[in-house]
């Protein structure tokens, strides 16, 4: 199954981004296999890793390394290959390229030539772990890797504390316990889940409060494998009492119209506008 070439622009090649398995090689889709087989060249993070994937499916396409250390030098060569009409495929070692991996500058450069990149979707550790976590998944924020040092890590976590969504992080085994402890301090002791070795033989997801998970890994030691941490969203703010709401309205109505005071108090209190408006009308009647 070959992808359609884009023609009519300054370049006429084909640039395809392919999601690769995060563990179980059987997760590579038939379309993904075709994109790798039909390419003139595959650019990847590590030729040894992608070489094993290709060998598993009998794919003979040459693989070349593309990573943060050689990207600046290789981008012009890739664009030249596309200008000559070649089919170029980009993969990462595991999962979707560009997700916590280098590559977006290459995609930008390709778009600049007039070629529209094509994507073959594939597994992603972040969303796989989110589904396994059993935490709210209607909204989520992917934060990638946190800073390695505790002070910077806590600062970064503090900046994420008020996001009304589940948070997803990648973390290394040796820093996991410290990261979970810092998360409990910066975010509060929320529900969380730690997934490792996703789609592999020893896949495991451990769930609990951040403090419980931190204590477990401090006691048991660093786990093996690549790790994804999912942290549940912050608890909804407690609704103000009727007395507190009246106090906020009285203060706001001293220098604002009733309409503006209602809008302001609704915003800062998180209370439904209808209820705030009803309280404001009652207070206005009582003052007359």
N, C-alpha and C positions, 0 to 999 in steps of 0.2 A: 504494500500500500504506500504509494509515494505521495508526498505533499505537492501542492500546486506551486509552480514557480511564479514569482512576481516579475512582471516585465513592464517595459515602458519608462523606467526611471533611469538615472545615471548608472545604476548597476543592475545586473540581471540574475545574480545568483540566488541561492535559497539559504536562509538562516533559520535553523530550528533549535529550540530550547527543549530538552527532553528531561522529564523527571525520572529518576532512576530509583531502584529499590533501596529502602533504608535498612534492609537486613535480608529478607527472604527474596532470593533472585526471581522467584516465580511471580513476583508482583510487577515485573516489567511487562507493560501491555503489548499486545501485538503491534499496535501503531508505533509504540516506542521502539520495538525491535526493528520495524521497517525503516524508521527514521535513522537509526544507527547504521543499518545495512546499506541504505541508499546514499548515505553521505559520501563525499569525497574525502573528508577528514573529520575526525571527532576531536574537539578540544575539551580537556578535562583537567581536574585538579591534580590527580596522580595517575600516570599512565599504567601503573601496576594494578591499581584498584579497578579502573575501567577496563583494563586488559583482561582481567578475570571475568568480568561481566560479559564482555564480547566473546571470550572463549567458550563460556557456558552456552551461548546461543549460536556459536559457529559463525560469528561476525568477523570478517577479515579487514574491515575499514581501519586505516592507520590512525593511531591516537597520538596526540601531541599535548604536552602540558600547557595549561593556561592558569596562572595563579597570580596572587598579588605582587610577587617579586618580578615577574616578567611581563605583566599585562601591558605596561606602557610601550614596550618594544614590540609586542606581538600584535597589538590592535591594528596598526597600519598594514601588516602582512595579511591579516584576516580580511580586512576591507578590500585589499587588492585581489585576494582570491575570489571574493564575491563579485568584484568588478569583472573578473574573467569568466563569470558564470558558474563557479563551483558551488556545490552544496556543502554547507558547513553546519555541523551540529555541536551544540554546547551542552555538556552535562556536568554535574558535580559528583563527588565521591558517593554521595547518598542523598536522596531526596530531590527537591526542586532546586535548580540553580538559582542564585541570587538571594535565596532565603538564608540569611546569616552567612552568605558566601560571596566572593567577588563576582562581578559580571555586569552590574548595571551600566557601567560606563561603556562597555562593549555594546550592549543593547542600544544605548543612546546613539553611539557612533553608527551602528547599522541603520537605525531609523533615519539618521541624517543623510544616508546615501540614497534614500528613496525606497529601500527594501522594507517591507513590513515583516517583522519577526513572526514566526509561527511557534506555538507552544503545544507540546504533547504532555498533558497533565500526568502527574505521578504522585507517589506517596510523599508525605511531609511529616516529619517527626512531631512538629508542633501541634498540628490538628489531630493527629492520631492519639497523642497523649491527652489532649483536651477531651476527646470523646471517651477515653478510658477513665478519666478522672472522676466522672460522675458529678461534676460541678457545673454551674450555669454556663451554657455555651452560646446563648443568644447574642452575647457581646463578649469579645475577648481582645486583649492587647498583647501582641508578641513583642517582647523586649530583648530577645536574643541573649547574649552573654553579658552578665553584670561585671563591673570592675573587679579585679582580683583582690584588692586590698579592702579591708573592712570599712574604713572611714569613707572611702569613695563609694563603696557598695551601699552603705546605709544612706548616703546622700541621694544616690540614684533611686533607691527604693522609696525614699521619702517623696521624691518628685512624682512617683507613680501611685502614691497611697490613695488619692482621691478619685482615681479613674473608676467609674462605675461599671467595671467589667472584670472578668477573670483575667489573670495575668499569666503569661507563659514565658518561661526562661529556659535557656540551655545552660548546663553547668557541668564542670568536670568532677570526677569522683573525689579527688583530694580536697576540694573546696566545698563539697556538698553540705556537710554538717555546719560549717561556719556560715554558709550562705543562708541556710534555713534558720539559724539562730538570729542572724541580722534581719531577716525578713519578719520574724516574729516580733522583734523590737520595733522595726520601722513601720510595719503594716498592721500590727495587732495580731493576736493569735488566731488567725483565720484557718478555715478548712483548706487543705491542700492535698496534692498527690504527687508522688515521685515515680516516674516511669523510667525503666532502663531496658536495654537490649530489645527494643521494640521490633516485633515481627520475627525475632530470632528464637532459638530453642529455649533459652533461659529468660524469656520476657517476664518482667515483673512490674506490677504497679502496687505501691504501698500508699494507703490513704490515712489521713488523720489530721490533727491540728499541727500547725507549724512547729510548736514547741515539742510535741510528741515525736514528730519526724526527726527533728534536730537531735533529740536525746537518743533516739534509736541508732542513728548513724554515728553519733559520738561514741556510743557503747559498742556497736558492732564493727565499726571501722568503715573505711571507704568502700563502696560497692564497686563492682566491675562493670564496664560498659559505658556507652554514651547515655546521658541522663537528660530528661526533660522534667522540669518542675512546673506544676500548674497550681496557682493560688486563687482561691475564690474571691469574689468581689467584696468590697466593704459592706458592712451591715447598713441598712437604711437608717438615716438619722431619725432619732426619736422625735415624734411630733411634739411641738410645744404645747403646754397646758393652755387652757382658755385664758387664765390670768396673764400668762406670759405673752400670748397673742394680743390681748387688749393693751398691755403695756407697750408693745412694739408699735401698735397702731396709733395709740395716743401720742407717742413721741413723733411718729412720722407725720401725723395730721397737723401738728403744730405749725409746720413750715411748708406743707405741701397740700395740694388739693386732695379730695377723697380718692379720686381715680389714681393719682400718682402714688399716694400712700398705700393703697391696696396693691398696686403693682410691685412696689418696693418690698412690702412685708411678705407677699406671696413668694417673691424670689428668695429672700434670705431665710425664710422659715420652712420652705418646702411644703407648705400647706396648700390645699386646693383653693383656687381663686374664689370659688363660690362661697366657701366658708369664711374666708377673710373678708369678702365684700359684705356678707351678712353681719359679721361682727362690727365692721366699720359703720354700717348704717345704724346699728343699735347704739353704738357709742355716740354717734352724732345726734341721735334723737335724745339721748340722756343729757347731753350737754346743753340742749336748747331750753 
